[in-house]
Each structure stands twice: as C-alpha cells, then as structure tokens.
Amino acid sequence: YHRIAESAVLIVFDVGQHGGYTGKLMDYLGCHRHVLLLPTDQGVMERLIRDSNIGIGTKDIEIAATQLERWFREWRVDGRPHFEGNEPIIEQGSRQAQTARLAQAITTMLAGQRQDLNRGLD
C-alpha cells in the first residue's frame, strides 16, 4: 500500500482476463490514483475506470500517450497529477467497500442461520 500511495498511475495491460488486475484496480480506487487500461475490450474494468473518472481505457496508442503526457506535465508542475474522481463510485468500488459488503453479507447470513437454529430449539 505504501508503494501504491507513492505512485501516480497504474498502467494495466488488459489481456481480456478480468480478475488478476481487479484487486489492484480496487487498491488504486481506494488510494485515489489514476489508471490507464491498455488495450481495453470495454469490459467491467474499463466501465469502472470511466464511471469513477480515475483514468481511461483505450485501444488507441495516441490517446494513451496524450493522457500520459498530460499526467506527466501535471506531476512535473504540481508533484502529482490532478485527480477529480467520482467519489461515490470510488467509495463503492474500492477494496474497503467490497470487503465491508462481504462482511455485511456474512453477518446477515449468520444471523439468519442463528434464527433458524433458535426456531429449531423451540
């Protein structure tokens, strides 16, 4: 997490296998960092990047190069690229939010099982 917090941009080479990079993408969401997805098949990760406004997914190398140059200029001037992500989407998609949802689902399931056990004892 310390290295992620130090970095400014995650470059993901999308090979069409969504899963290996999804966790890293959630880390970058939680750390409010940019993501450049290359090339993209316009799948789940690209939609999350677009909707959260944390970067771009593209097949066009010129678009990717232009975006990287923009982030580099911002970094050179301000020490970090400007970040204007969509906070509600970022919060919803971050690893922390996903973990909280899983914990809530487990708690709900266990509470239901406890109720079923208590009914069986009556």
LUMNUNU-645633 format. One record per residue: x, y, z of N, C-alpha, C in turn; residue in three letters. Coordinates in steps of 0.02 Angstrom, whole numbers. Example, Ala and Ser with C-alpha at 12.3 -4.5 7.8 and 13.67 -1.06 7.14 Angstrom:
BEGIN
[lumfi [660, -284, 390], [615, -225, 390], [660, -165, 390], 'ALA']
[lumfi [642, -112, 354], [684, -53, 357], [645, 2, 394], 'SER']
***
This chain:
BEGIN
[lumfi [41, -59, 0], [0, 0, 0], [43, 63, 0], 'TYR']
[lumfi [101, 59, 34], [145, 117, 35], [168, 134, -36], 'HIS']
[lumfi [187, 83, -75], [209, 94, -144], [152, 122, -187], 'ARG']
[lumfi [92, 97, -177], [34, 123, -214], [24, 196, -197], 'ILE']
[lumfi [29, 213, -133], [18, 282, -112], [71, 328, -143], 'ALA']
[lumfi [132, 302, -155], [184, 343, -186], [175, 351, -261], 'GLU']
[lumfi [146, 302, -294], [140, 303, -366], [82, 348, -387], 'SER']
[lumfi [83, 367, -451], [31, 412, -476], [-15, 378, -525], 'ALA']
[lumfi [10, 330, -564], [-30, 300, -618], [-17, 225, -620], 'VAL']
[lumfi [-70, 186, -624], [-65, 114, -635], [-79, 102, -709], 'LEU']
[lumfi [-31, 71, -743], [-42, 53, -813], [-58, -22, -814], 'ILE']
[lumfi [-117, -38, -837], [-139, -107, -840], [-143, -129, -912], 'VAL']
[lumfi [-109, -183, -929], [-113, -211, -996], [-168, -263, -995], 'PHE']
[lumfi [-224, -245, -1023], [-285, -286, -1022], [-279, -342, -1073], 'ASP']
[lumfi [-276, -403, -1048], [-272, -460, -1093], [-339, -497, -1097], 'VAL']
[lumfi [-391, -464, -1074], [-457, -494, -1079], [-474, -540, -1021], 'GLY']
[lumfi [-430, -548, -973], [-442, -591, -916], [-454, -547, -856], 'GLN']
[lumfi [-516, -537, -838], [-532, -492, -782], [-532, -533, -717], 'HIS']
[lumfi [-489, -514, -673], [-484, -549, -610], [-416, -537, -580], 'GLY']
[lumfi [-363, -548, -618], [-296, -538, -593], [-282, -466, -577], 'GLY']
[lumfi [-309, -420, -615], [-296, -349, -605], [-350, -315, -564], 'TYR']
[lumfi [-407, -346, -556], [-463, -313, -523], [-445, -292, -452], 'THR']
[lumfi [-410, -333, -415], [-390, -315, -347], [-345, -254, -346], 'GLY']
[lumfi [-297, -252, -392], [-253, -194, -396], [-292, -131, -414], 'LYS']
[lumfi [-340, -139, -459], [-383, -82, -478], [-420, -56, -416], 'LEU']
[lumfi [-446, -101, -375], [-480, -80, -313], [-432, -43, -267], 'MET']
[lumfi [-369, -66, -263], [-320, -31, -222], [-310, 40, -247], 'ASP']
[lumfi [-306, 48, -313], [-295, 115, -342], [-357, 158, -331], 'TYR']
[lumfi [-416, 129, -334], [-476, 168, -318], [-471, 195, -247], 'LEU']
[lumfi [-455, 150, -200], [-451, 169, -130], [-397, 220, -116], 'GLY']
[lumfi [-343, 220, -154], [-288, 268, -145], [-295, 330, -188], 'CYS']
[lumfi [-350, 335, -225], [-364, 392, -269], [-306, 404, -318], 'HIS']
[lumfi [-292, 352, -358], [-239, 355, -409], [-269, 342, -478], 'ARG']
[lumfi [-235, 368, -529], [-257, 360, -597], [-241, 290, -624], 'HIS']
[lumfi [-281, 269, -674], [-270, 205, -707], [-274, 215, -782], 'VAL']
[lumfi [-226, 185, -817], [-226, 183, -890], [-231, 110, -911], 'LEU']
[lumfi [-286, 92, -942], [-300, 23, -962], [-287, 16, -1036], 'LEU']
[lumfi [-239, -27, -1054], [-218, -37, -1124], [-213, -110, -1143], 'LEU']
[lumfi [-230, -132, -1201], [-289, -105, -1236], [-349, -127, -1197], 'PRO']
[lumfi [-406, -100, -1209], [-465, -120, -1172], [-515, -153, -1218], 'THR']
[lumfi [-552, -200, -1190], [-607, -232, -1227], [-673, -202, -1207], 'ASP']
[lumfi [-670, -144, -1173], [-730, -108, -1150], [-769, -151, -1100], 'GLN']
[lumfi [-734, -188, -1058], [-767, -232, -1010], [-779, -199, -943], 'GLY']
[lumfi [-783, -240, -891], [-801, -217, -824], [-750, -167, -797], 'VAL']
[lumfi [-686, -182, -806], [-635, -137, -779], [-637, -69, -814], 'MET']
[lumfi [-646, -68, -879], [-649, -5, -916], [-709, 36, -893], 'GLU']
[lumfi [-766, 4, -882], [-826, 40, -859], [-814, 70, -790], 'ARG']
[lumfi [-781, 32, -745], [-767, 57, -678], [-719, 117, -681], 'LEU']
[lumfi [-668, 112, -724], [-621, 168, -732], [-657, 229, -759], 'ILE']
[lumfi [-698, 220, -810], [-735, 275, -841], [-785, 305, -792], 'ARG']
[lumfi [-826, 262, -760], [-878, 287, -715], [-850, 323, -654], 'ASP']
[lumfi [-793, 298, -630], [-763, 329, -571], [-718, 389, -589], 'SER']
[lumfi [-707, 398, -654], [-667, 453, -680], [-596, 453, -651], 'ASN']
[lumfi [-566, 393, -648], [-497, 388, -622], [-446, 379, -677], 'ILE']
[lumfi [-467, 376, -739], [-420, 367, -793], [-456, 350, -858], 'GLY']
[lumfi [-421, 314, -901], [-451, 295, -965], [-433, 223, -983], 'ILE']
[lumfi [-475, 195, -1025], [-461, 132, -1057], [-466, 144, -1132], 'GLY']
[lumfi [-416, 123, -1169], [-416, 137, -1241], [-375, 86, -1279], 'THR']
[lumfi [-391, 79, -1342], [-351, 39, -1388], [-306, 84, -1430], 'LYS']
[lumfi [-318, 149, -1427], [-283, 197, -1469], [-220, 221, -1433], 'ASP']
[lumfi [-162, 205, -1461], [-98, 222, -1429], [-88, 298, -1425], 'ILE']
[lumfi [-115, 335, -1473], [-108, 408, -1471], [-147, 438, -1413], 'GLU']
[lumfi [-207, 413, -1401], [-247, 436, -1344], [-211, 420, -1279], 'ILE']
[lumfi [-184, 359, -1274], [-148, 339, -1214], [-87, 384, -1203], 'ALA']
[lumfi [-49, 397, -1256], [11, 438, -1250], [-7, 510, -1230], 'ALA']
[lumfi [-60, 537, -1259], [-82, 604, -1242], [-101, 609, -1168], 'THR']
[lumfi [-137, 558, -1144], [-158, 558, -1073], [-97, 553, -1027], 'GLN']
[lumfi [-50, 509, -1043], [10, 502, -1002], [50, 567, -1001], 'LEU']
[lumfi [56, 600, -1059], [91, 664, -1062], [57, 716, -1018], 'GLU']
[lumfi [-10, 717, -1019], [-47, 765, -978], [-33, 753, -904], 'ARG']
[lumfi [-38, 689, -883], [-24, 673, -813], [48, 689, -794], 'TRP']
[lumfi [94, 677, -841], [164, 692, -827], [175, 767, -818], 'PHE']
[lumfi [144, 808, -861], [150, 881, -854], [122, 903, -786], 'ARG']
[lumfi [65, 877, -767], [35, 895, -703], [81, 874, -645], 'GLU']
[lumfi [110, 815, -651], [156, 791, -599], [217, 836, -594], 'TRP']
[lumfi [244, 855, -652], [304, 896, -653], [291, 965, -622], 'ARG']
[lumfi [232, 992, -634], [216, 1059, -607], [193, 1055, -534], 'VAL']
[lumfi [150, 1008, -518], [118, 1007, -452], [142, 950, -406], 'ASP']
[lumfi [183, 905, -432], [207, 849, -392], [160, 790, -391], 'GLY']
[lumfi [103, 795, -423], [54, 741, -428], [4, 759, -482], 'ARG']
[lumfi [-18, 710, -522], [-70, 725, -571], [-134, 746, -537], 'PRO']
[lumfi [-171, 792, -567], [-235, 814, -539], [-283, 755, -538], 'HIS']
[lumfi [-320, 749, -484], [-366, 693, -476], [-435, 720, -461], 'PHE']
[lumfi [-482, 704, -504], [-551, 728, -495], [-600, 669, -503], 'GLU']
[lumfi [-587, 617, -467], [-628, 557, -472], [-698, 567, -444], 'GLY']
[lumfi [-743, 523, -465], [-812, 523, -442], [-814, 486, -375], 'ASN']
[lumfi [-815, 524, -320], [-808, 495, -253], [-859, 440, -236], 'GLU']
[lumfi [-924, 449, -251], [-971, 395, -234], [-954, 329, -270], 'PRO']
[lumfi [-933, 332, -332], [-914, 271, -369], [-849, 243, -341], 'ILE']
[lumfi [-802, 287, -326], [-739, 264, -297], [-751, 228, -231], 'ILE']
[lumfi [-791, 258, -189], [-806, 227, -124], [-841, 160, -133], 'GLU']
[lumfi [-885, 155, -180], [-922, 94, -192], [-877, 39, -220], 'GLN']
[lumfi [-828, 57, -262], [-787, 8, -295], [-722, -8, -260], 'GLY']
[lumfi [-704, 28, -208], [-640, 17, -175], [-639, -51, -139], 'SER']
[lumfi [-579, -76, -128], [-571, -140, -93], [-603, -136, -23], 'ARG']
[lumfi [-596, -79, 10], [-625, -71, 76], [-701, -79, 74], 'GLN']
[lumfi [-732, -48, 24], [-805, -53, 18], [-826, -124, 0], 'ALA']
[lumfi [-789, -156, -43], [-805, -225, -62], [-799, -272, -1], 'GLN']
[lumfi [-747, -261, 39], [-737, -301, 99], [-794, -289, 149], 'THR']
[lumfi [-815, -227, 156], [-870, -211, 201], [-935, -244, 177], 'ALA']
[lumfi [-947, -245, 111], [-1007, -279, 85], [-1005, -354, 99], 'ARG']
[lumfi [-946, -384, 90], [-939, -456, 104], [-951, -470, 178], 'LEU']
[lumfi [-922, -428, 221], [-932, -437, 294], [-1006, -432, 312], 'ALA']
[lumfi [-1041, -383, 282], [-1113, -375, 295], [-1152, -435, 271], 'GLN']
[lumfi [-1135, -462, 213], [-1170, -521, 187], [-1159, -581, 233], 'ALA']
[lumfi [-1098, -590, 257], [-1083, -646, 302], [-1121, -637, 368], 'ILE']
[lumfi [-1122, -576, 394], [-1158, -562, 457], [-1232, -577, 449], 'THR']
[lumfi [-1261, -555, 393], [-1332, -567, 380], [-1346, -642, 374], 'THR']
[lumfi [-1303, -678, 338], [-1312, -750, 330], [-1308, -785, 398], 'MET']
[lumfi [-1258, -767, 438], [-1251, -798, 504], [-1310, -783, 549], 'LEU']
[lumfi [-1335, -722, 546], [-1393, -704, 586], [-1454, -746, 566], 'ALA']
[lumfi [-1462, -757, 501], [-1517, -799, 476], [-1510, -871, 500], 'GLY']
[lumfi [-1449, -897, 499], [-1437, -965, 523], [-1451, -970, 598], 'GLN']
[lumfi [-1432, -919, 635], [-1444, -918, 707], [-1518, -919, 721], 'ARG']
[lumfi [-1557, -881, 682], [-1630, -880, 691], [-1659, -949, 675], 'GLN']
[lumfi [-1634, -981, 622], [-1658, -1048, 604], [-1643, -1097, 660], 'ASP']
[lumfi [-1584, -1093, 690], [-1566, -1138, 745], [-1611, -1125, 806], 'LEU']
[lumfi [-1623, -1062, 821], [-1666, -1046, 878], [-1737, -1070, 867], 'ASN']
[lumfi [-1763, -1067, 806], [-1830, -1092, 792], [-1832, -1168, 802], 'ARG']
[lumfi [-1777, -1201, 785], [-1774, -1273, 792], [-1773, -1295, 865], 'GLY']
[lumfi [-1751, -1251, 910], [-1748, -1268, 981], [-1815, -1257, 1016], 'LEU']
[lumfi [-1859, -1218, 983], [-1924, -1203, 1015], [-1970, -1263, 1014], 'ASP']
***
